[in-house]
Amino acid sequence: MIGVRDMQDAAILMDKMYRHQRHIYDLTRKPYLLGRDRLIESLAPPSGGSVLEVGCGTARNLICAARAYRNAHFYGVDVSSVMLAQAQRSVDRAGLGQRITLAQGDASSFDPHVLFGRRDFDRIFISYALSMIPPWQETLVHAFDLLSAGGSLHVVDFGDQAGMPIWFRRALKNWLDLFDVVPRVEITRELKAETRARGLMLSHQALYRGYAFHAIAQA
């Protein structure tokens, strides 16, 4: 169980990292956070449905999704207050404040009823956040726990880089190290174990020669 102190420490660390980066985050991440739009296209929430992003950052993904699915309501949780402040400004500028609700919380243990007044969600997605969250296993399990009956969990993140040349893999690792980002090949194994244990099906696709992967767990 993640304690209040752990969340405070994580929030301080993320706020320090993104205090200045938040202003250029979306522009600088676009070239290498590949597969995010593919994930959004796969969401297809039911009319009037609920969609949660875990680790929503600047709300770039939530805004894109809200524009694509106009009959759903969207929620975003992030541990960083400075990123949430940036996200709220972006949401307000987009005129989506009535359909996107943001809140601060620890990805691995937040209470959705306290933050959003609901117990579960029709769609949950995690985009390049598991590679940044130390308790990533707990975060993944928590996301599964918050799925409504018939809901689906969508994940996109760095893959095993199997089809990429060695020099590229080394360069990417050095770059990601600057931001405490750790590609986790174990995510796929954990996804398979959780879907099997919960009686769900898993669709898993390697993208761009293993640079990234896109997975969907659903009934």
WOKARA-V124305 format. One record per pair of residues at least 24 apart in sequence whose ideal C-beta (glycine too) atoms are under 8 Angstrom apart, sorted by sequence separation. I is the first residue (numbers start at 1). J is the second residue. If there is no record, write none. Layout:
BEGIN
I_J / I_J
END
This chain:
BEGIN
36_60 / 40_64 / 45_69 / 47_71 / 48_72 / 49_73 / 50_74 / 51_75 / 52_76 / 53_77 / 55_79 / 76_100 / 78_102 / 80_104 / 159_183 / 191_215 / 36_61 / 40_65 / 43_68 / 44_69 / 47_72 / 48_73 / 50_75 / 52_77 / 58_83 / 62_87 / 74_99 / 75_100 / 76_101 / 77_102 / 79_104 / 108_133 / 121_146 / 130_155 / 158_183 / 160_185 / 188_213 / 43_69 / 46_72 / 57_83 / 73_99 / 74_100 / 75_101 / 76_102 / 77_103 / 78_104 / 79_105 / 107_133 / 120_146 / 121_147 / 122_148 / 131_157 / 157_183 / 158_184 / 159_185 / 187_213 / 191_217 / 37_64 / 41_68 / 45_72 / 56_83 / 59_86 / 63_90 / 67_94 / 72_99 / 73_100 / 74_101 / 75_102 / 76_103 / 77_104 / 78_105 / 79_106 / 108_135 / 119_146 / 120_147 / 121_148 / 124_151 / 126_153 / 130_157 / 131_158 / 157_184 / 188_215 / 36_64 / 40_68 / 56_84 / 58_86 / 59_87 / 63_91 / 66_94 / 73_101 / 75_103 / 77_105 / 79_107 / 107_135 / 120_148 / 122_150 / 123_151 / 124_152 / 125_153 / 126_154 / 127_155 / 128_156 / 129_157 / 58_87 / 59_88 / 62_91 / 67_96 / 78_107 / 109_138 / 122_151 / 123_152 / 124_153 / 125_154 / 126_155 / 127_156 / 128_157 / 57_87 / 60_90 / 66_96 / 77_107 / 108_138 / 121_151 / 122_152 / 123_153 / 124_154 / 125_155 / 126_156 / 127_157 / 128_158 / 157_187 / 56_87 / 59_90 / 63_94 / 108_139 / 120_151 / 123_154 / 125_156 / 126_157 / 25_57 / 26_58 / 58_90 / 59_91 / 107_139 / 110_142 / 155_187 / 25_58 / 63_96 / 66_99 / 77_110 / 109_142 / 26_60 / 66_100 / 108_142 / 112_146 / 107_142 / 22_58 / 155_191 / 63_100 / 75_112 / 62_100 / 77_115 / 75_115 / 59_100 / 75_116 / 59_102 / 163_206 / 162_206 / 131_176 / 164_209 / 56_102 / 75_121 / 160_206 / 163_209 / 164_210 / 132_179 / 140_187 / 159_206 / 162_209 / 163_210 / 164_211 / 132_180 / 136_184 / 159_207 / 162_210 / 163_211 / 132_181 / 161_210 / 72_122 / 131_181 / 132_182 / 140_190 / 144_194 / 160_210 / 161_211 / 72_123 / 131_182 / 136_187 / 140_191 / 156_207 / 159_210 / 55_107 / 131_183 / 159_211 / 54_107 / 131_184 / 137_190 / 141_194 / 158_211 / 159_212 / 130_184 / 140_194 / 144_198 / 158_212 / 159_213 / 157_212 / 158_213 / 156_212 / 157_213 / 130_187 / 156_213 / 25_83 / 155_213 / 156_214 / 155_214 / 156_215 / 22_82 / 52_112 / 154_214 / 155_215 / 22_83 / 25_86 / 154_215 / 155_216 / 18_80 / 154_216 / 155_217 / 19_82 / 22_85 / 23_86 / 153_216 / 14_78 / 18_82 / 22_86 / 61_125 / 152_216 / 153_217 / 14_79 / 15_80 / 18_83 / 152_217 / 153_218 / 14_80 / 15_81 / 61_127 / 152_218 / 15_82 / 151_218 / 152_219 / 11_79 / 14_82 / 15_83 / 50_118 / 151_219 / 10_79 / 11_80 / 14_83 / 52_121 / 150_219 / 11_81 / 50_120 / 51_121 / 54_124 / 149_219 / 50_121 / 51_122 / 52_123 / 53_124 / 54_125 / 55_126 / 7_79 / 50_122 / 51_123 / 52_124 / 53_125 / 54_126 / 55_127 / 57_129 / 49_122 / 50_123 / 51_124 / 52_125 / 53_126 / 55_128 / 144_217 / 49_123 / 51_125 / 53_127 / 55_129 / 54_129 / 46_122 / 45_122 / 55_132 / 45_123 / 55_133 / 43_123 / 43_125 / 40_125 / 54_139 / 39_125 / 39_127 / 54_143 / 36_127 / 36_128 / 11_104 / 33_127 / 52_146 / 33_128 / 10_106 / 7_105 / 50_148 / 7_106 / 29_128 / 6_106 / 7_109 / 2_106 / 2_108 / 2_109 / 1_109 / 43_154 / 42_154 / 39_154 / 39_155 / 39_156 / 38_156 / 36_156 / 35_156 / 10_134 / 2_135 / 2_138 / 32_172 / 17_179 / 17_180 / 38_207 / 35_207 / 42_214 / 34_207 / 35_208 / 34_208 / 42_216 / 39_214 / 38_214 / 34_211 / 35_212 / 34_212 / 35_213 / 35_214
END
